[in-house]
Amino acid sequence: MKQELTFDDGIFIFETVMRVRNTETGIGQQLTLESLTALLTEAQTRFLHSKDIEEIDTEYRGLIFNSMQLNIVSHVCAREELLFELGIEKVLDEGGDMVIKVSRMYDGSLVAKARKHFIHYDYRSNQTIPLNSSVKEALDQQPFVILDT
């Protein structure tokens, strides 16, 4: 059963562009599922880096992405440039949901949507822990809105 991903376009607070390489395509010269997943991870890493969130901090704590829901809308060929838009849908005490929309740069057509759930994890104790205030504040940012006057 396919569950459609829906989220408000106003939620996105970060953008990055990547070009599909020939090595990321399969025999039909289209982007493979594995390569799309890798590109989503690269976009996620760029987003976290922009927020000064380290993969693992000096206390051996970090975010772990433990589930992903992905809807692919259209196939992508080599050398196409893709726009990745990212946002945080909700932040809870121990984690939250990151949303990603992928579209073609040349015409804006939708390629895929993804929702990735993350938790804050202590690698020393091997358990989920609450988000610290700096990570929670960095992730819980609202999109910029211009108010009508």
ABEGO torsion letter per residue (X at the ends): XBBBBBBBAAABABBBBBBBBAAABBAAGBBBAAAAAAAAAAAAAAAAAAAGBBABBAAGBBBBBABBBBBBABBBBBGBBBBBBBBBABBBAAEEBBBBBBBBAAAGBBABBBBBBBBBBBAAAGBBBBBBAAAAAAABBBBBBBBBX
